[in-house]
Amino acid sequence: MKLTKWQERAIEHFQQEAPKEACGLLVVVKGRKQYWPCRNLAEKPADQFILHPSDYAAAEDAGEVLAVVHSHPQSPAVPSELDRIGIERTELPWHIYSLLTNEWSGELLPSGYVPPLIGRQWSWGITDCWSLARDWYLQNGIEMRDWPRPATPDDFEREPMFDQCWKASGFRELQEDERLQKGDLLLMQIGNTALNHCGVYIGDQMVLHHCRNRLSSRDIYGGWLLKCTGRRLRHAA
């Protein structure tokens, strides 16, 4: 199959960035489709990507964003779980190119995929602790805002935002004599002096949470998690 000009340009970018995943956007600029290369901000760029928000904004200023495009340096052009989640989050078509097999995936469209709550791979802004909490609440009938994150997790660690968001998300703080109930949100300090982590109390002394660079998990709420807790919150719904 003959490649389009934007595909040729994308492959050039992917080859330059290998062995890292490279990412970009398909944009209509002055009536023509163009590949718009973007920087990858992921901490582990060999197997995931995070589009630089400034590059995305520049593409939107230049034209209409049609799709997300990225490479798989060492695997086939088959969407990973993070890719499937990303397709749903962006609500855009995706295209994957495999440098391993020299093949395109074709257009991948949102399909309503919902990832499991336990065992998710961690990815900033896609599957992190706030994403997990939002998904748990959504499955329980409460839709909450997906607050804009800083560009990188290190930027967030320098200035965590949870303490500025919980009231506007519909929560109130529990009094000292109030016992935890299923669905209460816990704000914690993990390796930080500020509240930089959250988890959902799911009953039976268990908390659902997703620590940085680990899989999402359900753990006993005691010991270090209890000591790290700075606020106990309950949604008004």
N, CA, C and O of each residue as an XYZ file, in Angstrom:
948
protein
N       0.847     -1.196      0.000
C       0.000      0.000      0.000
C       0.886      1.251      0.000
O       1.827      1.362      0.786
N       0.571      2.169     -0.881
C       1.358      3.386     -0.980
C       1.112      4.274      0.228
O      -0.031      4.467      0.644
N       2.186      4.813      0.788
C       2.078      5.668      1.969
C       1.714      7.089      1.570
O       2.112      7.575      0.512
N       0.956      7.741      2.433
C       0.671      9.159      2.239
C       1.877      9.975      2.698
O       2.781      9.451      3.349
N       1.880     11.239      2.358
C       2.997     12.099      2.762
C       3.073     12.235      4.274
O       4.167     12.261      4.837
N       1.914     12.322      4.946
C       1.961     12.470      6.395
C       2.486     11.196      7.051
O       3.179     11.266      8.066
N       2.164     10.027      6.482
C       2.694      8.786      7.020
C       4.212      8.711      6.835
O       4.927      8.278      7.738
N       4.693      9.123      5.689
C       6.141      9.128      5.437
C       6.850     10.037      6.433
O       7.898      9.681      6.972
N       6.275     11.209      6.675
C       6.879     12.154      7.630
C       6.844     11.576      9.036
O       7.797     11.742      9.797
N       5.762     10.902      9.387
C       5.658     10.303     10.711
C       6.722      9.214     10.904
O       7.365      9.150     11.952
N       6.901      8.367      9.897
C       7.888      7.287      9.998
C       9.290      7.861     10.182
O      10.082      7.323     10.956
N       9.598      8.934      9.487
C      10.903      9.587      9.658
C      11.101     10.007     11.117
O      12.166      9.801     11.699
N      10.065     10.593     11.688
C      10.129     11.025     13.086
C      10.295      9.823     14.010
O      11.106      9.860     14.936
N       9.537      8.764     13.766
C       9.612      7.569     14.605
C      11.010      6.957     14.570
O      11.534      6.536     15.601
N      11.606      6.911     13.394
C      12.947      6.344     13.262
C      13.988      7.194     13.984
O      14.931      6.663     14.570
N      13.819      8.492     13.941
C      14.743      9.392     14.633
C      14.676      9.218     16.145
O      15.693      9.331     16.830
N      13.486      8.945     16.668
C      13.286      8.854     18.114
C      13.535      7.450     18.675
O      13.658      7.292     19.889
N      13.609      6.443     17.825
C      13.821      5.069     18.295
C      15.123      4.993     19.119
O      16.098      5.663     18.781
N      15.148      4.175     20.209
C      14.162      3.161     20.595
C      13.015      3.687     21.476
O      12.269      2.890     22.044
N      12.867      4.998     21.595
C      11.743      5.545     22.353
C      10.489      5.542     21.485
O      10.567      5.580     20.257
N       9.327      5.496     22.146
C       8.093      5.733     21.420
C       8.069      7.199     21.001
O       8.404      8.085     21.787
N       7.677      7.438     19.780
C       7.520      8.804     19.293
C       6.029      9.068     19.099
O       5.248      8.148     18.859
N       5.654     10.330     19.208
C       4.234     10.661     19.131
C       4.035     11.957     18.366
O       4.930     12.796     18.269
N       2.843     12.091     17.832
C       2.498     13.295     17.107
C       1.008     13.338     16.843
O       0.239     12.562     17.413
N       0.613     14.240     15.985
C      -0.800     14.449     15.690
C      -1.002     14.534     14.181
O      -0.122     14.981     13.444
N      -2.154     14.104     13.746
C      -2.560     14.318     12.367
C      -3.427     15.562     12.352
O      -4.475     15.602     12.997
N      -2.993     16.579     11.618
C      -3.627     17.894     11.659
C      -3.946     18.370     10.239
O      -3.143     18.194      9.322
N      -5.100     18.962     10.072
C      -5.424     19.609      8.803
C      -4.986     21.060      8.891
O      -5.513     21.832      9.691
N      -4.021     21.422      8.065
C      -3.500     22.788      8.021
C      -3.669     23.314      6.595
O      -3.109     22.760      5.649
N      -4.437     24.377      6.455
C      -4.697     24.987      5.139
C      -5.192     23.959      4.134
O      -4.784     23.944      2.973
N      -6.089     23.095      4.619
C      -6.742     22.155      3.713
C      -5.970     20.892      3.416
O      -6.400     20.095      2.581
N      -4.829     20.680      4.080
C      -4.042     19.479      3.816
C      -3.688     18.778      5.126
O      -3.421     19.414      6.146
N      -3.694     17.451      5.063
C      -3.305     16.671      6.235
C      -1.785     16.721      6.411
O      -1.020     16.506      5.471
N      -1.375     17.015      7.659
C       0.055     17.055      7.984
C       0.320     16.285      9.272
O      -0.501     16.266     10.190
N       1.482     15.655      9.313
C       1.918     15.045     10.565
C       2.616     16.111     11.394
O       3.523     16.795     10.919
N       2.175     16.240     12.652
C       2.703     17.266     13.557
C       3.480     16.565     14.685
O       2.861     16.061     15.621
N       4.819     16.524     14.616
C       5.583     15.832     15.658
C       5.466     16.518     17.013
O       5.449     17.746     17.094
N       5.386     15.733     18.060
C       5.286     16.249     19.416
C       6.354     15.599     20.294
O       6.870     14.527     19.981
N       6.665     16.260     21.381
C       7.613     15.692     22.337
C       6.915     14.687     23.245
O       5.745     14.844     23.594
N       7.665     13.649     23.618
C       7.162     12.602     24.509
C       7.663     12.875     25.914
O       8.870     12.849     26.158
N       6.740     13.142     26.854
C       7.110     13.488     28.219
C       7.103     12.298     29.179
O       7.336     12.473     30.375
N       6.842     11.101     28.675
C       6.714      9.935     29.553
C       8.029      9.645     30.283
O       9.116      9.829     29.736
N       7.900      9.185     31.532
C       9.079      8.792     32.299
C       9.729      7.536     31.730
O      10.939      7.344     31.846
N       8.913      6.682     31.113
C       9.414      5.454     30.490
C       9.057      5.479     29.005
O       8.143      4.777     28.572
N       9.775      6.286     28.229
C       9.388      6.492     26.828
C       9.593      5.282     25.929
O       9.171      5.297     24.772
N      10.237      4.231     26.440
C      10.434      3.036     25.618
C       9.132      2.276     25.387
O       9.002      1.532     24.415
N       8.149      2.471     26.306
C       6.909      1.705     26.141
C       5.648      2.517     26.390
O       4.566      1.944     26.521
N       5.764      3.839     26.458
C       4.569      4.670     26.570
C       4.903      6.103     26.167
O       6.070      6.462     26.010
N       3.863      6.910     26.004
C       4.106      8.308     25.629
C       3.096      9.213     26.294
O       1.982      8.806     26.625
N       3.520     10.469     26.483
C       2.639     11.544     26.923
C       2.901     12.721     26.000
O       4.017     13.240     25.952
N       1.892     13.140     25.275
C       2.031     14.278     24.370
C       2.308     15.556     25.148
O       1.612     15.858     26.117
N       3.308     16.297     24.735
C       3.590     17.576     25.389
C       2.414     18.526     25.155
O       2.044     18.776     24.008
N       1.817     19.063     26.239
C       0.633     19.920     26.060
C       0.891     21.166     25.228
O      -0.011     21.632     24.532
N       2.087     21.712     25.280
C       2.395     22.894     24.462
C       2.401     22.548     22.982
O       1.975     23.347     22.148
N       2.892     21.339     22.656
C       2.900     20.910     21.254
C       1.473     20.686     20.762
O       1.140     21.021     19.625
N       0.636     20.118     21.626
C      -0.771     19.900     21.262
C      -1.465     21.245     21.027
O      -2.212     21.409     20.063
N      -1.206     22.202     21.921
C      -1.821     23.525     21.779
C      -1.370     24.206     20.490
O      -2.163     24.870     19.821
N      -0.092     24.039     20.144
C       0.418     24.644     18.911
C      -0.254     24.027     17.691
O      -0.547     24.723     16.719
N      -0.500     22.714     17.746
C      -1.179     22.043     16.632
C      -2.619     22.550     16.492
O      -3.103     22.757     15.379
N      -3.298     22.748     17.626
C      -4.667     23.271     17.586
C      -4.698     24.692     17.028
O      -5.633     25.064     16.319
N      -3.678     25.481     17.345
C      -3.609     26.848     16.820
C      -3.377     26.854     15.306
O      -3.824     27.756     14.598
N      -2.663     25.821     14.826
C      -2.303     25.786     13.405
C      -3.420     25.247     12.530
O      -3.519     25.604     11.356
N      -4.262     24.387     13.093
C      -5.309     23.781     12.279
C      -6.247     22.920     13.118
O      -6.423     23.167     14.311
N      -6.843     21.919     12.499
C      -7.777     21.018     13.176
C      -7.107     19.678     13.439
O      -6.631     19.023     12.512
N      -7.072     19.272     14.707
C      -6.480     17.991     15.076
C      -7.463     16.878     14.732
O      -8.606     16.877     15.189
N      -6.997     15.927     13.914
C      -7.845     14.814     13.481
C      -7.588     13.528     14.249
O      -8.513     12.749     14.479
N      -6.328     13.293     14.653
C      -5.989     12.001     15.249
C      -4.676     12.089     16.012
O      -3.879     13.006     15.815
N      -4.472     11.111     16.888
C      -3.207     10.921     17.594
C      -2.428      9.829     16.861
O      -2.997      8.821     16.443
N      -1.121     10.044     16.710
C      -0.271      9.109     15.986
C       0.946      8.789     16.855
O       1.558      9.696     17.419
N       1.303      7.502     16.968
C       2.524      7.177     17.715
C       3.105      5.852     17.250
O       2.474      5.104     16.504
N       4.324      5.577     17.708
C       5.062      4.395     17.269
C       5.142      3.347     18.356
O       5.061      3.655     19.545
N       5.303      2.097     17.932
C       5.675      0.983     18.789
C       7.042      0.490     18.310
O       7.118     -0.242     17.323
N       8.119      0.879     18.990
C       9.458      0.514     18.490
C       9.745     -0.982     18.507
O      10.412     -1.495     17.608
N       9.238     -1.695     19.534
C       9.606     -3.097     19.708
C       8.410     -4.039     19.756
O       8.542     -5.171     20.220
N       7.270     -3.604     19.294
C       6.075     -4.453     19.332
C       5.212     -4.180     18.109
O       5.378     -3.154     17.449
N       4.283     -5.100     17.799
C       3.402     -4.896     16.645
C       2.512     -3.674     16.814
O       2.431     -3.090     17.895
N       1.853     -3.303     15.743
C       0.973     -2.128     15.738
C      -0.395     -2.486     16.308
O      -1.430     -2.263     15.679
N      -0.371     -3.044     17.510
C      -1.577     -3.449     18.225
C      -1.697     -2.583     19.475
O      -0.717     -2.455     20.209
N      -2.846     -1.986     19.748
C      -2.949     -1.079     20.891
C      -2.744     -1.796     22.221
O      -3.336     -2.847     22.469
N      -1.899     -1.216     23.073
C      -1.728     -1.696     24.436
C      -2.924     -1.243     25.265
O      -3.786     -0.513     24.777
N      -2.970     -1.679     26.523
C      -4.074     -1.226     27.383
C      -4.018      0.291     27.559
O      -5.054      0.957     27.541
N      -2.809      0.841     27.731
C      -2.694      2.290     27.861
C      -3.182      2.987     26.591
O      -3.816      4.040     26.660
N      -2.887      2.400     25.439
C      -3.386      2.967     24.182
C      -4.912      2.949     24.157
O      -5.540      3.938     23.779
N      -5.505      1.832     24.557
C      -6.969      1.715     24.531
C      -7.620      2.726     25.472
O      -8.670      3.290     25.164
N      -6.986      2.947     26.616
C      -7.493      3.963     27.550
C      -7.347      5.353     26.935
O      -8.257      6.178     27.005
N      -6.176      5.595     26.328
C      -5.922      6.894     25.717
C      -6.882      7.218     24.597
O      -7.293      8.368     24.444
N      -7.247      6.218     23.808
C      -8.213      6.436     22.732
C      -9.543      6.928     23.291
O     -10.169      7.829     22.731
N      -9.966      6.327     24.401
C     -11.226      6.754     25.025
C     -11.101      8.159     25.611
O     -12.018      8.971     25.487
N      -9.959      8.443     26.252
C      -9.791      9.743     26.913
C      -9.739     10.890     25.901
O     -10.336     11.944     26.120
N      -9.027     10.681     24.800
C      -8.885     11.770     23.826
C     -10.135     11.927     22.966
O     -10.381     12.998     22.410
N     -10.940     10.838     22.854
C     -12.123     10.836     21.978
C     -11.746     11.166     20.538
O     -12.493     11.818     19.808
N     -10.549     10.689     20.150
C     -10.046     10.884     18.793
C      -9.626      9.538     18.211
O      -9.327      8.610     18.963
N      -9.600      9.418     16.888
C      -8.983      8.241     16.276
C      -7.480      8.222     16.581
O      -6.859      9.270     16.760
N      -6.916      7.031     16.636
C      -5.474      6.860     16.819
C      -4.909      6.042     15.652
O      -5.613      5.235     15.046
N      -3.621      6.267     15.351
C      -2.880      5.470     14.376
C      -1.579      5.029     15.039
O      -0.878      5.842     15.642
N      -1.259      3.744     14.927
C      -0.024      3.200     15.496
C       0.828      2.635     14.366
O       0.328      1.936     13.484
N       2.119      2.947     14.406
C       3.059      2.375     13.436
C       4.087      1.544     14.179
O       4.682      2.006     15.153
N       4.298      0.318     13.720
C       5.280     -0.572     14.331
C       6.599     -0.509     13.562
O       6.652     -0.839     12.377
N       7.654     -0.086     14.240
C       8.985     -0.130     13.642
C       9.483     -1.564     13.550
O      10.361     -1.870     12.743
N       8.923     -2.441     14.375
C       9.322     -3.852     14.366
C       8.851     -4.559     13.107
O       9.604     -5.316     12.494
N       7.595     -4.312     12.716
C       7.015     -5.008     11.558
C       6.823     -4.112     10.340
O       6.416     -4.583      9.277
N       7.119     -2.803     10.495
C       6.925     -1.837      9.407
C       5.480     -1.824      8.908
O       5.215     -1.808      7.706
N       4.547     -1.831      9.884
C       3.135     -1.848      9.537
C       2.372     -0.787     10.319
O       2.728     -0.439     11.445
N       1.308     -0.282      9.689
C       0.380      0.625     10.347
C      -0.802     -0.163     10.901
O      -1.177     -1.203     10.359
N      -1.372      0.333     11.964
C      -2.526     -0.321     12.582
C      -3.821     -0.060     11.832
O      -4.776     -0.825     11.961
N      -3.863      1.005     11.056
C      -5.142      1.491     10.562
C      -5.756      2.395     11.619
O      -5.173      2.587     12.687
N      -6.911      2.944     11.335
C      -7.549      3.897     12.239
C      -8.202      3.163     13.405
O      -9.007      2.254     13.201
N      -7.849      3.563     14.639
C      -8.397      2.970     15.859
C      -9.347      3.983     16.480
O      -8.954      5.112     16.776
N     -10.611      3.575     16.679
C     -11.641      4.493     17.139
C     -12.068      4.185     18.570
O     -11.944      3.043     19.012
N     -12.571      5.185     19.307
C     -13.133      4.919     20.638
C     -14.224      3.855     20.567
O     -15.059      3.866     19.663
N     -14.205      2.943     21.526
C     -15.165      1.837     21.492
C     -15.863      1.621     22.826
O     -16.604      0.652     22.990
N     -15.630      2.524     23.786
C     -16.241      2.356     25.093
C     -15.440      1.486     26.043
O     -15.981      0.996     27.034
N     -14.153      1.284     25.758
C     -13.336      0.416     26.608
C     -13.222      0.991     28.021
O     -12.947      2.177     28.200
N     -13.437      0.133     29.019
C     -13.295      0.499     30.428
C     -12.245     -0.423     31.049
O     -12.466     -1.632     31.113
N     -11.117      0.106     31.505
C     -10.061     -0.746     32.057
C     -10.424     -1.249     33.447
O     -11.205     -0.602     34.146
N      -9.879     -2.384     33.865
C     -10.104     -2.856     35.233
C      -9.501     -1.882     36.235
O      -8.526     -1.195     35.927
N     -10.069     -1.819     37.421
C      -9.575     -0.894     38.435
C      -8.281     -1.381     39.079
O      -7.476     -0.568     39.532
N      -8.073     -2.676     39.126
C      -6.891     -3.246     39.779
C      -5.937     -3.801     38.725
O      -6.354     -4.473     37.782
N      -4.645     -3.507     38.903
C      -3.629     -4.023     37.992
C      -3.311     -3.124     36.824
O      -2.671     -3.564     35.868
N      -3.744     -1.863     36.871
C      -3.429     -0.927     35.788
C      -1.960     -0.511     35.833
O      -1.379     -0.355     36.907
N      -1.376     -0.336     34.663
C      -0.050      0.260     34.566
C      -0.166      1.758     34.838
O      -1.152      2.386     34.455
N       0.840      2.329     35.498
C       0.789      3.746     35.849
C       1.270      4.599     34.670
O       2.311      4.322     34.074
N       0.512      5.619     34.352
C       0.918      6.576     33.325
C       0.344      7.934     33.698
O      -0.858      8.055     33.932
N       1.177      8.940     33.754
C       0.788     10.264     34.207
C      -0.345     10.837     33.356
O      -0.245     10.914     32.132
N      -1.421     11.234     34.031
C      -2.543     11.872     33.366
C      -3.484     10.926     32.657
O      -4.539     11.348     32.184
N      -3.126      9.648     32.570
C      -3.971      8.663     31.895
C      -4.444      7.614     32.883
O      -5.643      7.375     33.026
N      -3.491      6.991     33.562
C      -3.816      6.031     34.623
C      -2.946      6.346     35.831
O      -1.929      5.693     36.065
N      -3.348      7.335     36.582
C      -2.661      7.709     37.812
C      -3.675      7.628     38.956
O      -4.777      7.114     38.765
N      -3.316      8.130     40.137
C      -4.193      7.953     41.298
C      -5.524      8.696     41.140
O      -6.568      8.183     41.543
N      -5.495      9.893     40.562
C      -6.751     10.638     40.380
C      -7.623      9.979     39.310
O      -8.846      9.938     39.441
N      -6.988      9.462     38.249
C      -7.744      8.755     37.216
C      -8.463      7.554     37.809
O      -9.621      7.292     37.484
N      -7.770      6.824     38.683
C      -8.372      5.643     39.301
C      -9.551      6.032     40.183
O     -10.604      5.397     40.136
N      -9.372      7.087     40.995
C     -10.460      7.552     41.861
C     -11.661      7.988     41.019
O     -12.796      7.628     41.330
N     -11.426      8.748     39.972
C     -12.525      9.195     39.103
C     -13.274      8.008     38.519
O     -14.504      8.002     38.476
N     -12.524      6.999     38.067
C     -13.176      5.843     37.455
C     -14.001      5.068     38.482
O     -15.084      4.577     38.165
N     -13.494      4.958     39.713
C     -14.268      4.268     40.741
C     -15.575      5.022     41.005
O     -16.643      4.412     41.068
N     -15.491      6.342     41.158
C     -16.700      7.132     41.416
C     -17.664      7.070     40.235
O     -18.878      6.998     40.422
N     -17.118      7.099     39.015
C     -17.982      7.031     37.840
C     -18.748      5.707     37.803
O     -19.931      5.675     37.465
N     -18.064      4.616     38.152
C     -18.740      3.320     38.193
C     -19.788      3.254     39.300
O     -20.651      2.376     39.302
N     -19.700      4.191     40.238
C     -20.666      4.241     41.330
C     -21.606      5.444     41.214
O     -22.196      5.881     42.202
N     -21.736      5.969     39.999
C     -22.746      6.974     39.705
C     -22.375      8.410     39.975
O     -23.247      9.278     39.974
N     -21.079      8.693     40.211
C     -20.648     10.068     40.480
C     -19.600     10.466     39.445
O     -18.535      9.853     39.369
N     -19.897     11.475     38.661
C     -18.945     11.944     37.650
C     -18.213     13.176     38.176
O     -18.838     14.166     38.557
N     -16.902     13.106     38.192
C     -16.088     14.211     38.701
C     -15.186     14.759     37.606
O     -14.851     14.066     36.645
N     -14.811     15.989     37.770
C     -13.954     16.660     36.802
C     -12.568     16.020     36.772
O     -12.016     15.662     37.812
N     -12.019     15.882     35.580
C     -10.638     15.428     35.438
C      -9.753     16.668     35.405
O      -9.505     17.243     34.345
N      -9.287     17.064     36.568
C      -8.548     18.322     36.689
C      -7.293     18.307     35.813
O      -6.586     17.301     35.765
N      -7.010     19.420     35.116
C      -5.787     19.495     34.302
C      -4.553     19.295     35.179
O      -4.427     19.909     36.239
N      -3.652     18.438     34.730
C      -2.416     18.181     35.458
C      -1.310     19.106     34.952
O      -1.401     19.622     33.837
N      -0.264     19.323     35.758
C       0.953     19.923     35.220
C       1.534     19.027     34.130
O       1.102     17.886     33.972
N       2.489     19.526     33.394
C       3.008     18.790     32.243
C       3.635     17.454     32.620
O       3.497     16.483     31.876
N       4.322     17.383     33.758
C       4.998     16.153     34.157
C       4.679     15.827     35.616
O       4.282     16.715     36.372
N       4.847     14.563     36.024
C       4.626     14.226     37.439
C       5.598     14.935     38.376
O       5.250     15.219     39.522
N       6.805     15.222     37.909
C       7.756     15.955     38.756
C       7.271     17.382     39.006
O       7.446     17.913     40.102
N       6.662     18.003     37.992
C       6.077     19.331     38.190
C       4.973     19.257     39.246
O       4.857     20.138     40.098
N       4.172     18.204     39.181
C       3.101     18.026     40.164
C       3.669     17.837     41.565
O       3.152     18.410     42.524
N       4.731     17.037     41.693
C       5.312     16.775     43.010
C       5.837     18.058     43.654
O       5.827     18.198     44.877
N       6.289     18.984     42.826
C       6.791     20.253     43.370
C       5.647     21.133     43.875
O       5.836     21.953     44.774
N       4.468     20.958     43.293
C       3.318     21.767     43.709
C       2.031     20.955     43.542
O       1.262     21.202     42.613
N       1.792     19.985     44.438
C       0.581     19.156     44.329
C      -0.688     20.009     44.369
O      -0.741     21.043     45.034
N      -1.708     19.549     43.640
C      -2.904     20.354     43.450
C      -4.128     19.839     44.196
O      -5.164     20.505     44.200
N      -4.036     18.662     44.832
C      -5.228     18.062     45.423
C      -5.897     18.952     46.454
O      -7.125     19.011     46.525
N      -5.100     19.643     47.250
C      -5.690     20.448     48.312
C      -6.422     21.670     47.775
O      -7.169     22.316     48.510
N      -6.215     21.996     46.491
C      -6.935     23.106     45.883
C      -8.161     22.637     45.089
O      -8.916     23.458     44.569
N      -8.358     21.308     44.997
C      -9.405     20.790     44.115
C     -10.544     20.065     44.820
O     -11.630     19.938     44.255
N     -10.319     19.588     46.040
C     -11.320     18.680     46.612
C     -12.661     19.347     46.905
O     -13.710     18.724     46.738
N     -12.639     20.609     47.340
C     -13.918     21.271     47.608
C     -14.721     21.466     46.326
O     -15.929     21.227     46.298
N     -14.048     21.897     45.277
C     -14.727     22.120     44.000
C     -15.156     20.809     43.347
O     -15.953     20.818     42.409
N     -14.637     19.686     43.835
C     -15.031     18.372     43.314
C     -16.218     17.793     44.070
O     -16.656     16.677     43.793
N     -16.740     18.564     45.034
C     -17.947     18.137     45.727
C     -17.728     17.392     47.027
O     -18.628     16.697     47.500
N     -16.534     17.525     47.620
C     -16.235     16.823     48.867
C     -16.285     17.758     50.065
O     -16.115     18.970     49.932
N     -16.520     17.183     51.226
C     -16.369     17.883     52.494
C     -15.432     17.056     53.360
O     -15.303     15.845     53.176
N     -14.781     17.723     54.306
C     -13.835     17.010     55.175
C     -14.573     16.391     56.358
O     -15.451     17.018     56.951
N     -14.213     15.171     56.692
C     -14.831     14.482     57.819
C     -14.347     15.066     59.141
O     -13.201     15.499     59.265
N     -15.238     15.071     60.119
C     -14.860     15.441     61.472
C     -14.074     14.283     62.104
O     -14.138     13.145     61.638
N     -13.342     14.595     63.158
C     -12.511     13.569     63.789
C     -13.318     12.386     64.289
O     -12.831     11.255     64.276
N     -14.558     12.631     64.734
C     -15.366     11.550     65.294
C     -16.184     10.794     64.245
O     -16.908      9.861     64.590
N     -16.079     11.185     62.963
C     -16.800     10.487     61.905
C     -15.978      9.303     61.397
O     -14.793      9.436     61.092
N     -16.625      8.158     61.313
C     -15.953      6.967     60.843
C     -15.988      6.894     59.316
O     -16.917      7.391     58.679
N     -14.972      6.274     58.750
C     -14.918      6.127     57.305
C     -16.062      5.260     56.798
O     -16.474      4.298     57.445
N     -16.567      5.631     55.615
C     -17.573      4.854     54.917
C     -17.057      4.516     53.521
O     -16.169      5.186     52.993
N     -17.619      3.484     52.943
C     -17.262      3.125     51.579
C     -17.483      4.327     50.657
O     -18.553      4.935     50.660
N     -16.468      4.655     49.878
C     -16.564      5.778     48.951
C     -15.915      7.052     49.442
O     -15.892      8.045     48.715
N     -15.380      7.056     50.668
C     -14.668      8.238     51.146
C     -13.317      8.348     50.438
O     -12.664      7.346     50.146
N     -12.922      9.582     50.174
C     -11.656      9.851     49.491
C     -10.588     10.192     50.520
O     -10.834     10.970     51.442
N      -9.407      9.613     50.366
C      -8.298      9.843     51.282
C      -7.186     10.575     50.546
O      -6.708     10.108     49.512
N      -6.778     11.711     51.075
C      -5.642     12.446     50.520
C      -4.423     12.166     51.390
O      -4.495     12.252     52.616
N      -3.298     11.828     50.749
C      -2.135     11.371     51.481
C      -0.871     12.107     51.053
O      -0.827     12.790     50.030
N       0.149     11.937     51.881
C       1.487     12.453     51.596
C       2.404     11.253     51.393
O       2.750     10.560     52.349
N       2.794     11.010     50.146
C       3.681      9.894     49.823
C       5.017     10.464     49.351
O       5.132     10.943     48.223
N       6.019     10.411     50.217
C       7.335     10.949     49.862
C       7.322     12.437     49.613
O       8.121     12.941     48.824
N       6.429     13.148     50.274
C       6.266     14.579     50.051
C       5.712     15.199     51.320
O       5.100     14.507     52.133
N       5.920     16.495     51.497
C       5.356     17.174     52.667
C       3.957     17.706     52.386
O       3.278     18.189     53.292
N       3.529     17.618     51.130
C       2.191     18.075     50.739
C       1.349     16.879     50.309
O       1.869     15.778     50.124
N       0.056     17.100     50.153
C      -0.870     16.031     49.783
C      -0.750     15.755     48.282
O      -1.248     16.518     47.455
N      -0.085     14.656     47.952
C       0.245     14.366     46.555
C      -0.300     13.023     46.068
O       0.066     12.563     44.986
N      -1.171     12.394     46.857
C      -1.682     11.071     46.492
C      -3.108     10.942     47.006
O      -3.471     11.537     48.020
N      -3.914     10.155     46.289
C      -5.284      9.938     46.747
C      -5.668      8.474     46.574
O      -5.121      7.763     45.732
N      -6.612      8.050     47.383
C      -7.136      6.698     47.296
C      -8.585      6.693     47.746
O      -9.029      7.615     48.430
N      -9.321      5.664     47.369
C     -10.727      5.540     47.732
C     -10.878      4.431     48.767
O     -10.428      3.305     48.555
N     -11.513      4.762     49.884
C     -11.809      3.739     50.879
C     -12.991      2.916     50.366
O     -14.065      3.459     50.102
N     -12.789      1.608     50.226
C     -13.817      0.762     49.611
C     -14.435     -0.218     50.607
O     -15.074     -1.196     50.220
N     -14.234      0.063     51.900
C     -14.831     -0.764     52.942
C     -13.930     -1.910     53.370
O     -12.948     -2.232     52.701
N     -14.285     -2.530     54.511
C     -13.536     -3.678     55.042
C     -12.054     -3.364     55.248
O     -11.190     -4.216     55.042
N     -11.778     -2.122     55.658
C     -10.404     -1.668     55.918
C      -9.504     -1.785     54.692
O      -8.316     -2.084     54.816
N     -10.073     -1.548     53.498
C      -9.315     -1.620     52.252
C      -9.383     -0.284     51.522
O     -10.392      0.420     51.568
N      -8.290      0.044     50.852
C      -8.228      1.268     50.069
C      -7.779      0.926     48.651
O      -6.878      0.109     48.460
N      -8.406      1.552     47.662
C      -8.045      1.394     46.255
C      -7.207      2.603     45.867
O      -7.652      3.740     46.019
N      -6.004      2.369     45.371
C      -5.144      3.504     45.019
C      -4.126      3.080     43.967
O      -4.018      1.902     43.627
N      -3.379      4.064     43.454
C      -2.424      3.813     42.378
C      -1.173      4.655     42.619
O      -1.143      5.842     42.295
N      -0.150      4.037     43.183
C       1.109      4.739     43.445
C       1.915      4.897     42.164
O       1.796      4.102     41.231
N       2.719      5.915     42.140
C       3.548      6.220     40.975
C       4.459      5.047     40.623
O       5.148      4.491     41.479
N       4.444      4.684     39.328
C       5.289      3.624     38.771
C       5.012      2.247     39.373
O       5.881      1.375     39.368
N       3.796      2.056     39.890
C       3.356      0.739     40.334
C       2.013      0.424     39.672
O       1.410      1.282     39.028
N       1.558     -0.811     39.840
C       0.239     -1.166     39.361
C      -0.808     -0.714     40.370
O      -0.543     -0.690     41.572
N      -1.986     -0.358     39.892
C      -3.070      0.001     40.814
C      -3.402     -1.218     41.667
O      -3.317     -2.357     41.208
N      -3.782     -0.959     42.919
C      -3.965     -2.076     43.843
C      -5.013     -1.770     44.901
O      -5.408     -0.621     45.103
N      -5.447     -2.820     45.562
C      -6.346     -2.734     46.700
C      -5.549     -3.216     47.910
O      -5.142     -4.376     47.969
N      -5.329     -2.317     48.876
C      -4.457     -2.627     50.005
C      -5.166     -2.379     51.329
O      -6.141     -1.631     51.400
N      -4.662     -3.015     52.363
C      -5.198     -2.796     53.704
C      -4.937     -1.348     54.115
O      -3.823     -0.843     53.976
N      -5.969     -0.696     54.617
C      -5.811      0.688     55.059
C      -5.347      0.693     56.515
O      -6.142      0.681     57.454
N      -4.057      0.710     56.649
C      -3.430      0.724     57.971
C      -1.957      1.009     57.785
O      -1.513      1.273     56.667
N      -1.196      0.961     58.853
C       0.242      1.167     58.752
C       0.608      2.478     58.098
O       0.130      3.541     58.492
N       1.471      2.390     57.081
C       1.997      3.612     56.465
C       0.935      4.386     55.713
O       1.009      5.614     55.666
N      -0.066      3.714     55.111
C      -1.126      4.446     54.419
C      -1.935      5.287     55.402
O      -2.299      6.423     55.099
N      -2.210      4.738     56.560
C      -2.944      5.472     57.584
C      -2.125      6.649     58.086
O      -2.656      7.744     58.270
N      -0.824      6.429     58.310
C       0.049      7.503     58.796
C       0.198      8.621     57.770
O       0.357      9.787     58.132
N       0.147      8.259     56.481
C       0.337      9.262     55.422
C      -0.917     10.085     55.141
O      -0.843     11.098     54.445
N      -2.060      9.670     55.667
C      -3.327     10.344     55.356
C      -3.400     11.723     56.013
O      -3.202     11.875     57.218
N      -3.693     12.724     55.174
C      -3.795     14.101     55.667
C      -5.217     14.615     55.706
O      -5.543     15.463     56.536
N      -6.075     14.117     54.820
C      -7.489     14.526     54.809
C      -8.367     13.318     54.482
O      -8.032     12.481     53.644
N      -9.507     13.263     55.181
C     -10.540     12.247     54.894
C     -11.763     12.993     54.400
O     -12.291     13.866     55.088
N     -12.206     12.645     53.209
C     -13.230     13.439     52.539
C     -14.426     12.571     52.147
O     -14.285     11.379     51.873
N     -15.617     13.202     52.126
C     -16.829     12.506     51.722
C     -17.567     13.327     50.669
O     -17.751     14.535     50.824
N     -17.982     12.666     49.607
C     -18.674     13.371     48.521
C     -20.100     13.683     48.938
O     -20.729     12.905     49.655
N     -20.606     14.815     48.492
C     -21.934     15.273     48.886
C     -23.052     14.492     48.217
O     -24.194     14.544     48.674
N     -22.750     13.766     47.139
C     -23.786     13.025     46.410
C     -24.391     11.917     47.249
O     -25.276     11.201     46.781
